[in-house]
Amino acid sequence: MKKTLIISALLALSACASEIKEGKRVFITPSDSAHLSQCKMLGQVEVDAKIFGKWNATEQVAEIKNRLRDAAAQAYPSADTVSHSDINIGVWGAPDANIMGTVFKCFK
C-alpha cells in the first residue's frame, strides 16, 4: 500500500507544468506580430503537444509555449524569438497533436 502511494505521488508530480530550461532567453510571440518583419528567420521547430495531467486549456497552452521556447533554443543557439500560429484546442479539450514554431533572431 505504501509503495502504491509513493508511486502515485511521483506520477502526480511529474504531471505538473515543466519549467522553461534552455528557452529562458527566447521570447515567444504570435506569428502575426509586426516586429517579426525586422527579424532574420532561422528555421522551424515542432513540439509534441500531447499533454497529460493538464486539465484546462490555459495550462496546456502555457506548457506548449514552454516547449516551443526550449525547442527553439536547443535547435538554434542564436535564437531569441519563436513565433506560433493559433494553438487550437480541439473538441475534447486537447490541443492539436503537434505545434510548429518559426524561430527568429531579432535582437543584437
C-alpha positions, 0 to 999 in steps of 0.5 A: 500500500505504501509503495502504491502511494509513493508511486502515485505521488511521483506520477502526480508530480511529474504531471505538473507544468515543466519549467522553461530550461534552455528557452529562458532567453527566447521570447515567444510571440504570435506569428502575426506580430509586426516586429517579426518583419525586422527579424532574420528567420532561422528555421522551424521547430515542432513540439509534441503537444500531447499533454497529460495531467493538464486539465484546462486549456490555459495550462496546456497552452502555457506548457506548449509555449514552454516547449516551443521556447526550449525547442527553439533554443536547443535547435538554434543557439542564436535564437531569441524569438519563436513565433506560433500560429493559433494553438487550437484546442480541439473538441475534447479539450486537447490541443492539436497533436503537434505545434510548429514554431518559426524561430527568429533572431531579432535582437543584437 
